[in-house]
Amino acid sequence: MGKLTQTLGLVSAAALTLASGAQADSLKIGALMPMTGDLQAYGITCYNGVKLAIDEVNAAGGVMGAPVTLAVGDTQTLPQPGVDAAKKLVSVEGVHGIVGALSSGVTIPVAKSVAAPSEVPQISPASTSPEITGLADDDFLFRTVPTDAVQGFALAQVAQEKGVGSVGIVYVNNDYGKGLADAFSSAFEGLGGSVTARTGYEQKQASYRGELQAASQGDPEALVLVGYPENGQTIIRQALEGGYFNKFIFTDGMKAPEIVDNIGAEYLNGSFGTSPESIGESNQRFRDAYNAAFGELPPKPYIDSSYDAVILLALAAEKAQSTNPKAIRDALRAVAGPPGAPVMPGDFAKAIEMIKAGEDIDYVGAAGPENFDAAGDVAGTYAHWEIQDGQIVTVKVFEPK
């Protein structure tokens, strides 16, 4: 608890430092992150991605010649606290754009009750629920990570390649968990696999033995766990203790070294999963910058897509020559995709000069091309990752087919 308090103190101090001396018309971005709760393991590292982008923008002279400032809201990985934090960011902090939330179960209510009604653009770097694609958000919700309609097939493809014929599924009972469980089930069965049983779980329970008993019906070969690190660890531990499962398949929400450390490599070696991941020059530039600023990039998702979300909001404000949130929204697609000359992480100063010269730009992000479609979605590639000798290792990065 002491370490968490210290971390949150540093986040608050950083936000205050960035805000001090800000011009009244300078761009202000809200980071809506799970600094506590079930996704805390990702919140702090994604905040680093946000901070890295802010630092790059300001080192290049800021937006319209003024430094970009930052305010942080803690979602606690729960819908109502997330909505409350978003309301504060918009109404009290006066942010012009929001990066977040991470959980789809938080992002969707924030979009419906805060971002869209307030006409403030929201870019989620991690919310993957297929429901977001058709959401009535008045085009104020975007995401820099692909939909789970694609990840479901990616995971099914990897499971088939690994020779898994039958699975039970336990998923967190929210938009993310149910959406991905549905997508995986359909794809896995379409490839000839069998889903013998599936059940949802509620967060913050002490025991998940009932859910594990239900998921083990039909004697499946492995458990597909669609969840988050905090409660996910409890589910894995009880699955092992009760003899329900000893083979695990994970999704992006469970790709955290803390899980291996707390459960033990001897129980998780050989487990595998999928998560959005990019390779290439733009991603390598981001990795090099992150390593220089914070040390080695951890094997967690969404850090690169958090960075991209900030850069895109900053480029859109520069393109619009305005901090008006609606004007920023309207300029996002112009800077995010073709036509235009490609710019990458580390090119912010160059991109600003191009915009000032009246040239079109196409931001190729750390997480891959961020070409927003009509729904605010992007395409992407996925990592097949495994736990080998206690380490999370990327086996390959691929585009599901």
C-alpha positions in Angstrom: 0.0 0.0 0.0 2.9 2.4 0.8 4.4 1.9 -2.7 1.0 2.6 -4.3 0.5 5.7 -2.3 4.0 6.9 -3.3 3.3 6.2 -6.9 0.0 8.1 -6.9 1.8 10.9 -5.2 4.3 11.1 -8.0 1.5 11.0 -10.6 -0.3 13.9 -8.8 2.9 15.8 -8.5 3.7 15.3 -12.2 0.3 16.5 -13.1 0.6 19.6 -11.0 4.1 20.3 -12.4 2.8 20.1 -15.9 -0.2 22.3 -15.2 1.8 25.1 -13.5 2.3 28.1 -15.6 0.0 26.9 -18.3 -1.4 29.4 -20.7 -5.2 29.8 -20.6 -5.5 28.6 -24.2 -3.0 25.8 -24.1 -4.0 22.3 -24.9 -4.9 20.3 -21.8 -5.3 16.5 -21.9 -7.0 14.3 -19.4 -5.6 10.8 -18.7 -8.4 8.6 -17.5 -6.4 5.7 -16.0 -6.9 2.8 -13.6 -4.4 3.9 -11.0 -6.1 1.5 -8.5 -8.3 -1.5 -8.9 -8.3 -4.6 -11.1 -6.3 -3.0 -13.9 -3.8 -1.0 -11.8 -1.0 -3.2 -13.2 -1.6 -1.4 -16.5 -2.6 2.0 -15.4 0.8 3.1 -14.1 2.7 1.9 -17.2 0.1 3.4 -19.6 0.5 6.7 -17.7 4.2 6.4 -18.5 3.3 6.2 -22.2 1.1 9.3 -21.8 3.9 11.2 -20.0 6.4 10.2 -22.6 4.2 11.7 -25.4 3.6 14.9 -23.4 7.3 15.3 -22.8 8.1 14.8 -26.5 5.4 17.3 -27.6 6.6 20.0 -25.1 10.3 19.4 -26.0 9.3 20.2 -29.6 7.7 23.5 -28.5 4.2 22.3 -27.6 1.0 22.9 -29.6 0.5 26.3 -31.2 3.6 27.4 -29.3 2.3 26.6 -25.8 3.1 23.7 -23.6 0.6 20.8 -23.3 -0.6 20.2 -19.8 -2.0 17.0 -18.2 -4.6 16.1 -15.6 -5.1 12.5 -14.3 -8.3 10.8 -13.2 -8.4 7.4 -11.5 -11.1 5.1 -12.8 -10.5 2.5 -10.1 -11.3 0.0 -13.0 -15.0 0.5 -12.2 -17.8 2.2 -14.2 -19.1 4.8 -11.7 -15.8 6.0 -10.3 -14.6 6.2 -13.9 -17.6 8.4 -14.9 -17.0 10.6 -11.8 -13.4 11.0 -12.7 -14.2 11.9 -16.3 -16.8 14.5 -15.2 -14.1 16.1 -13.0 -11.6 16.1 -15.9 -14.1 17.9 -18.1 -16.0 20.1 -15.7 -13.3 21.0 -13.2 -10.0 20.5 -15.0 -11.3 21.8 -18.3 -9.5 19.2 -20.5 -9.8 19.4 -24.3 -9.5 15.7 -24.9 -9.4 12.5 -22.9 -7.0 9.5 -23.2 -8.8 6.5 -21.7 -10.3 4.6 -20.1 -8.6 1.2 -20.4 -11.5 -1.1 -19.5 -14.3 -1.2 -22.0 -16.7 -1.4 -19.1 -15.6 2.1 -18.1 -14.9 3.6 -21.5 -18.5 3.0 -22.8 -20.4 4.7 -19.9 -17.8 7.6 -20.0 -18.5 8.0 -23.7 -22.3 7.9 -23.2 -22.6 10.1 -20.2 -19.6 12.5 -20.3 -17.5 12.7 -23.5 -20.3 12.7 -26.1 -22.7 15.0 -24.2 -19.8 17.4 -23.4 -18.5 17.1 -27.0 -15.0 16.2 -25.8 -13.0 13.7 -27.9 -12.1 10.5 -26.1 -9.4 8.1 -27.3 -9.2 4.8 -25.6 -5.8 3.1 -25.9 -7.1 -0.3 -24.6 -10.9 -0.7 -24.8 -11.4 -3.5 -27.3 -15.1 -4.5 -26.9 -16.9 -5.0 -30.2 -19.8 -3.0 -28.8 -17.8 0.2 -29.2 -17.9 0.0 -33.0 -21.6 0.7 -33.2 -21.9 2.9 -30.1 -24.0 6.1 -30.4 -21.2 8.4 -29.3 -21.7 11.2 -31.9 -18.2 10.4 -33.2 -16.4 11.5 -30.1 -15.1 8.1 -29.1 -12.0 6.7 -30.9 -9.5 4.0 -30.0 -5.9 3.3 -30.9 -6.3 -0.5 -30.4 -8.2 -2.9 -32.6 -11.5 -4.5 -31.7 -11.8 -7.9 -30.0 -13.9 -9.1 -33.0 -10.4 -9.6 -34.5 -8.6 -10.7 -31.3 -11.2 -13.4 -30.8 -10.2 -15.0 -34.1 -6.5 -14.4 -33.4 -6.7 -16.3 -30.1 -8.7 -19.1 -31.7 -6.1 -19.4 -34.5 -3.2 -19.6 -31.9 -5.1 -22.2 -29.8 -5.7 -24.3 -32.9 -2.0 -24.0 -33.9 -1.1 -25.2 -30.3 -3.3 -28.3 -30.8 -6.0 -27.3 -28.2 -9.2 -29.1 -29.1 -11.5 -28.1 -26.2 -11.7 -25.3 -23.7 -13.8 -23.9 -20.8 -14.1 -20.1 -20.6 -14.3 -17.8 -17.6 -14.7 -14.2 -18.5 -15.0 -10.9 -16.5 -18.7 -10.0 -16.7 -18.5 -6.7 -18.5 -18.4 -5.4 -22.1 -14.8 -6.4 -22.6 -15.1 -9.9 -21.1 -18.3 -10.9 -22.7 -17.5 -9.4 -26.1 -14.1 -11.2 -26.3 -15.6 -14.5 -25.0 -18.3 -14.4 -27.7 -15.8 -13.6 -30.4 -13.4 -16.3 -29.4 -16.1 -18.9 -29.0 -17.5 -18.3 -32.4 -14.1 -18.3 -34.1 -12.8 -21.4 -32.1 -15.8 -23.5 -32.9 -15.6 -22.3 -36.5 -12.1 -23.7 -36.7 -13.3 -27.1 -35.3 -12.7 -26.5 -31.6 -15.1 -27.2 -28.8 -16.2 -24.8 -26.0 -17.6 -27.2 -23.4 -18.7 -24.5 -20.9 -18.4 -20.8 -20.3 -19.4 -18.5 -17.4 -18.9 -14.9 -16.4 -17.4 -13.7 -13.1 -17.9 -10.5 -11.0 -14.9 -8.5 -9.9 -13.7 -8.3 -6.3 -15.0 -11.6 -5.1 -13.0 -13.7 -2.6 -13.9 -17.0 -4.3 -14.4 -18.1 -7.9 -14.7 -21.8 -7.2 -18.3 -21.9 -8.4 -17.3 -20.3 -11.7 -14.4 -22.7 -12.1 -16.7 -25.7 -11.4 -19.1 -24.5 -14.1 -16.3 -23.9 -16.6 -14.8 -27.3 -16.0 -17.9 -29.2 -17.1 -17.3 -31.5 -20.1 -13.6 -32.0 -19.1 -12.0 -29.3 -21.3 -8.3 -29.4 -22.0 -7.6 -25.8 -21.0 -9.2 -22.7 -19.3 -9.5 -19.6 -21.4 -9.4 -16.8 -18.9 -10.6 -13.4 -20.2 -10.0 -11.1 -17.3 -7.8 -8.7 -15.4 -4.6 -9.2 -13.3 -6.0 -8.7 -9.8 -8.9 -11.1 -9.8 -7.3 -13.2 -12.6 -4.6 -14.3 -10.1 -7.3 -15.4 -7.7 -9.0 -17.5 -10.4 -5.7 -19.1 -11.5 -4.7 -19.9 -7.9 -8.1 -21.5 -7.1 -8.1 -23.4 -10.4 -4.8 -25.0 -9.5 -5.7 -25.6 -5.8 -9.1 -27.2 -6.7 -7.7 -29.3 -9.6 -10.1 -27.7 -12.0 -7.5 -26.7 -14.6 -3.7 -26.8 -15.0 -3.5 -25.4 -18.5 -4.3 -21.8 -19.3 -4.9 -19.6 -22.3 -5.0 -15.8 -21.7 -6.0 -12.6 -23.5 -4.5 -9.2 -23.5 -6.0 -8.3 -20.1 -3.9 -11.0 -18.4 -0.5 -10.2 -20.0 1.3 -9.0 -16.8 4.5 -10.2 -15.3 3.1 -9.7 -11.8 0.8 -12.7 -12.4 3.8 -15.0 -13.1 5.7 -13.6 -10.1 2.7 -14.2 -7.8 1.5 -17.5 -9.0 4.9 -19.1 -9.8 6.5 -19.9 -13.1 6.4 -23.6 -12.5 2.6 -23.4 -12.8 2.3 -21.1 -15.7 5.2 -22.0 -18.0 3.6 -23.1 -21.3 0.6 -20.8 -20.9 0.0 -18.6 -23.9 -2.2 -15.8 -25.2 -2.7 -13.0 -27.6 -2.6 -9.2 -27.3 -2.4 -6.3 -29.8 1.2 -5.6 -30.7 3.1 -3.9 -33.5 6.6 -4.2 -35.0 8.6 -2.1 -37.4 10.4 1.2 -37.3 7.7 3.3 -35.6 7.4 0.8 -32.8 11.1 0.5 -32.4 11.4 4.3 -32.1 8.9 4.3 -29.3 10.7 1.5 -27.5 14.0 3.3 -27.7 12.4 6.5 -26.3 10.6 4.6 -23.5 13.7 2.7 -22.5 15.7 6.0 -22.3 13.0 7.6 -20.2 11.9 4.9 -17.9 14.1 1.8 -18.3 13.2 -1.4 -20.1 9.7 -1.4 -21.6 7.7 -4.0 -19.7 5.9 -6.8 -21.6 2.5 -5.2 -21.1 0.0 -4.0 -23.7 -1.5 -0.5 -24.2 1.6 1.6 -23.4 2.4 2.3 -27.0 -1.3 3.0 -27.8 -1.5 5.4 -24.9 1.4 7.3 -26.3 -0.2 7.4 -29.7 -3.5 8.8 -28.3 -1.7 11.8 -26.8 0.3 12.5 -30.0 -2.9 12.3 -32.1 -4.8 14.8 -29.9 -1.8 17.1 -30.0 -1.4 16.9 -33.8 -5.2 17.4 -34.3 -5.1 20.5 -32.2 -2.2 21.9 -34.2 -4.0 21.0 -37.4 -7.2 22.7 -36.2 -5.2 25.6 -34.8 -7.6 25.4 -31.9 -8.1 23.9 -28.5 -11.8 23.7 -29.1 -12.6 20.0 -28.4 -15.0 19.7 -31.3 -12.4 21.2 -33.7 -9.8 18.7 -32.4 -12.3 15.9 -33.0 -12.9 17.0 -36.5 -9.1 17.1 -37.3 -8.2 13.7 -35.9 -8.7 11.7 -39.1 -6.8 14.3 -41.1 -3.6 13.7 -39.1 -4.1 10.0 -38.3 -4.3 8.5 -41.8 -3.7 8.9 -45.5 -3.3 10.8 -47.7 -0.2 12.5 -46.3 3.5 12.1 -45.7 4.2 9.5 -42.9 5.4 10.8 -39.6 6.4 8.5 -36.7 7.2 8.7 -33.0 10.0 11.2 -32.5 8.8 13.3 -35.5 6.5 15.7 -33.6 8.6 18.8 -34.4 8.8 17.7 -38.1 5.1 17.1 -38.2 4.3 20.6 -36.8 6.5 22.2 -39.4 4.7 20.2 -42.1 1.3 21.2 -40.8 2.4 24.9 -40.7 3.5 24.6 -44.3 0.1 23.3 -45.3 1.2 19.8 -45.9 -0.8 16.7 -45.1 0.6 14.2 -42.6 -0.2 10.5 -41.9 0.8 9.5 -38.3 2.2 6.0 -38.2 2.0 5.2 -34.6 4.0 3.2 -32.0 1.1 0.7 -32.0 0.9 0.7 -35.8 -1.0 2.7 -38.4 -3.8 4.7 -36.6 -6.1 5.1 -39.6 -9.5 5.8 -37.9 -12.4 4.4 -39.9 -15.9 5.9 -39.7 -16.5 4.3 -36.3 -13.2 5.5 -34.9 -11.7 2.0 -35.0 -8.3 1.0 -36.3 -6.9 -2.2 -37.7 -4.0 -4.0 -36.1 -1.7 -7.0 -35.7 -1.4 -9.3 -32.7 1.3 -11.0 -30.7 1.2 -14.7 -29.9 2.9 -14.6 -26.5 3.9 -17.4 -24.1 5.3 -17.8 -20.6 8.6 -19.4 -21.0 11.0 -19.9 -18.1 9.0 -17.5 -16.1 9.2 -14.7 -18.7 6.5 -13.4 -21.1 7.9 -13.9 -24.6 6.5 -12.8 -27.9 6.6 -15.8 -30.2 5.3 -14.0 -33.3 3.4 -10.9 -34.4 0.8 -11.7 -37.0 -2.3 -10.5 -38.8 -5.2 -12.9 -38.2 -6.5 -14.5 -41.5 
